[in-house]
Amino acid sequence: MSNEVDAGDYGPMKRLSTLFSTLQDKFHRDRSDRDLTLPQPTAPALAATSFFEYLVVVSLGKKRGQGTYEPQITYQFPKLANMGRSQSEEEEKSLKAILLFCFPEGVNWAPLTEYPSETFSFVLTEVDGSRRNGYCRRLLPHGKGARAPEAYCIISQVACFGLFSKIFDEVEKRRQISMAMIYPFMQSLREAPFPAPGNTVTIKSFIPESGTEIISLTRPLDSWLEHVDFRTLFRCLTNEEVLKVFASTVLERRIIFMAEELSTLSQVLHAVVALLYPFTWQHTFISIVPSVLIDVVMAPTPYLLGVQRNKLDDVIDQSDMLIVDLTEGAENTFITCIGDESTILPEKLQEELLQALCCRKDNSTSEELNKVVSEAFLSFFVKTVGHFSSHVKGSSGRQPGVFQKKSFCKASEHKASQHFVKRFIQTQMFDVFIQEVERRPTQEGFFHQKIAEYQESKKKEKAKRGQLPKTHHQAV
């Protein structure tokens, strides 16, 4: 979805037309322009190693003469005035979208005396396909009596949920003292280089009565899992239910997740996408759908959407999709489904996945759980499509190779896997992956490392079988 949203006019017909045209344009662009290169990030022009682009504080202001509230930006760092004109215009459009995602429920708010803090994330997708991450913490501001919640939102090109949660802790601590205390901390953070995987960066920050504090921010070693925490996914769903969701996602279907809490929606959707590694979801992804954009559920193209539970009536009429209820104690986890979800994955590999997932411990840390879960699903892809490099022919020098689909499918390790492989290679996520392999056949990475380890273990197993004494049977 584009973040070019006219926040002032959301007539139903205009809204639906805009959504459909945006999604259809994306669909045709994805299908026709297969030479997918990484788009250049849009304004503001910062190095890719910067922590963030800007921070905004979004407050709920009461509409004059009305009993409803509307979100408005009450603080921003850095200011738009410090950007170039073209950058400023682009960011004005982004800011309208940010208001929607920080308070997706709309105008139905009332002053509160208690409100549990929650942290969630969303993705802003530009017209050129580039993506930026939005991290949001909503809480009740310091004060007495009933008051409206406010949201802190950081926009960054970096996907690292855990790291930004810690940054929000520091921002919140300073906000309780004074809004002015946020500026020097965020300035120091903005000037600091984003650390490499496994490394730590330290930020010095002064707080009255506490003196100078040194804040350490450590980036996880497994960089492709740094935006993910699988605990919420497995708290909401059983192992078998996770496999059904995974199977539907792998075939790029329309999937809606429903929950009351925004944090649950964003954490579960990002976890589901992480199960696809080394493949990447190529279609519409909105971890939290604002109320004014609920018509996106009518789009005919694949999507992963997070919708708040009170919007069930707006999505229940849709067919040919999977609707997953993440509510604790839900009577039916799958509100609607196609019906074949349990038969998409090869039966033997399903059993292996379930066995691997059962190895996780109830008291395991986030890092330990991430390791068990990621390796289980990575092993699935190693066994089903890990032989792809042997079927890229004709690559020499600067000439790209050509992927041989037929021989690849026939070469599946198990006959039972062939049906799944034939369906999976039709997806856009596999198409994009294999195009990159055709361009650069000699890639090295974690997936390739796991493939090499698996192939080596198969060779040793085969050699061991060859050394076993043969059994001679006497004819009767």
Secondary structure by P-SEA (a helix, b strand, c coil): cccccccccccaaaaaaaaaaaaaaaaaaaaccccccccccccccccccccccbbbbbbbbccccccbbbbbbcccccccccccaaaaaaaaaaaaaaaaaacccccccccccbbbbbbbbbbbbccccbbbbbbbbbbbcccccbbbbbbbbbbcccccaaaaaaaaaaaaaaaaacaaaaaaaaaaaaacccccccbbbbbbbbbccccbbbbbbbbbcccccccccaaaaaaaccaaaaaaaaaaaaaccbbbbbbccaaaaaaaaaaaaaaaccccccccccccccccccccccccccbbbbbcccccccccccccbbbbbcccccccccccccccccccccaaaaaaaaaaaacccccccaaaaaaaaaaaaaaaaaaaccccccccccccccbbbbbbaaaaaaacccccaaaaaaaaaacaaaaaaaaaaaaccccccaaaaaaaaaaaaaaaaaaaaaacbbbbbbcc
